[in-house]
Amino acid sequence: MNVKKFKAVIFDFDGTLYDNFGIGKALVFSAPLDMFKIRADRIARKRLWGCDENSQEKFDEIFFERASKFAHV
């Protein structure tokens, strides 16, 4: 495999391109001390699914505000 020939790499963490069943459990087992942060990230992403804030900056602001609330940080 020659990675220099790659034109793109797709990361599909929200499950739109493939079934990501079980990825949450794998993440928690790989970083148990970050379990609540990982869960907060997933909750915030699920609740913001389909939201369009017309700018990446506004979306990020809302996402991080909600994720920090869910993680209690």
WOVEN-V373720 format. One line per field, one symbol per residue. ss: DSSP state (H for helix, E for strand, L for the rest). psi: psi as a letter, one per 30 degrees, with the letter a starting at -180 (. if undefined). burial: + if it has 24 or more other C-alpha atoms within 12 Angstrom, else -. A space follows every 50 residues. Layout:
BEGIN
ss: ???
psi: ???
burial: ???
END
This chain:
BEGIN
ss: LLHHHLLLLLLLLLLLLLLLLLHHHHHHHHLHHHHHHHHHHHHHHHHHLL LLLLLHHHHHHHHHHHHHHHHLL
psi: kjfffkflkkjifggffljgkfeeeeeeffiffgeeeeeeeeeeeefgkf kjgfkeeeeeeeeeeeeeeefh.
burial: -----------------------+------------++++++-++----- ------------++-++------
END
